[in-house]
């Protein structure tokens, strides 16, 4: 992990289709200059499908629900990302940029991000 004094913290948000939850998270957190944020999906139908390079790049991986952990374990069985991914426990019931989704993302991801910034 890196401190805020060096390069930005690399944050990867993953949901199933990369259309609502992870795409919203990328939009919201990309405004923070201390973060380098990307998003992806686990489905072959995702706008941007997660790949091993993204997992290697990330300092922290956030998944929206446990289905993404299972998908990561299936897609990348030897990669530690599935084990270390932080589940935000956000159901797939929100529209892109839904205010309630934005609040949930901030409330659940910020404590982890702040801990990384201070390390």
N, C-alpha and C positions, 0 to 999 in steps of 0.2 A: 504494500500500500504506500501511497505517497502523501506527503503533506501538501497543503495548499501553497507552500512556497515554491514548489517545483512545477512539474507539469500538472495539467488538470486531472482530476480523478475520472477514470473511465468507467462509465455506468452503462450497463446494457439492460433494457427492459424487454421482457419476453411475454407474449400471450400466444393465443392460437393462430390468429389470422393477421396480426399486426395492422388492424384497421381501426380499432377503438381504444382498448385499454393501453397497450404498449405505445401506440402512436400518440395518444394523449399524453402519456408520461414523458415521451421524448420532447414533445412540444413544450410542456410545462417546465421541465428541468433543464432544457437546453438554454434557457435564459440566464442560468447561473454561470458566470465566466470561470468559476473554479471547477466546473464539470465539463467533460466531453461525453455527450450522451448519444446513444444509438438505440434503436428498437428493432425487433424482429419477431417473427412468428414461427411456430413449430410445424404448421401445416404446409403441405406442398402448395396449397392455395394462398399462402400468406403473401402480402404485398412484398415484403422482404423476408426471405426464409433464413432462419438462423443457420450459421455454419461454424465450423470448428475455429476458423480464424477469428471470428467475433468473440467466441468464448475465450480464446487465448488472450485477446486484446483487453478484455474487461477486467477491471480491478474488483468490481462487484456486479453480480447478476441478480436482478430481481425478476421473479416469476409472479404471475397474477394468481394462479391457483395450482394445486398439486398435480393437475393434469399435465402442466408444462414440465414438472420434474420427471414424470413418467416418460413423457415424450423425449426429453433430453437424454434420459437413461437409455431409451431405445435407439435414438439417433446417434448418440455418441457414448457408447458403453464404457469406453476406457477413459473418458474425460471427467475430471473432478467437478466440473461446473454444476452438474445436477446435484451433487452432494452439498456443495457450498452455496447454491442459489438460495436467496432469501425469498420466502413466499409472502406476498402481501395480502393473500386471502381476499381477493376482489373478484366477485362473480362477473360473468360475461353477460351483463344486463344493462350496460350503459352505452349511450351514444358517444361518438367522438366529441371530446371537450365538454361533456356533461359536467355541470358545476359540482354535483355530488361526487362524481368520479375524481375530479381534480382535488377536492378536499380529502377524499380517502387516500389518494396517491401521496399527497403532501404529508398527511398525518402519519402514514405508515412507512414511507420511505425516508423522510427527513431524519428521524433519529439515527438510522444506520449511516446515512450520508454525513451527518454531523460528526459521528464517531470517526469516520474515515478522515474527515477534514482535520480533526484534532490529533490524529495519530502521526 
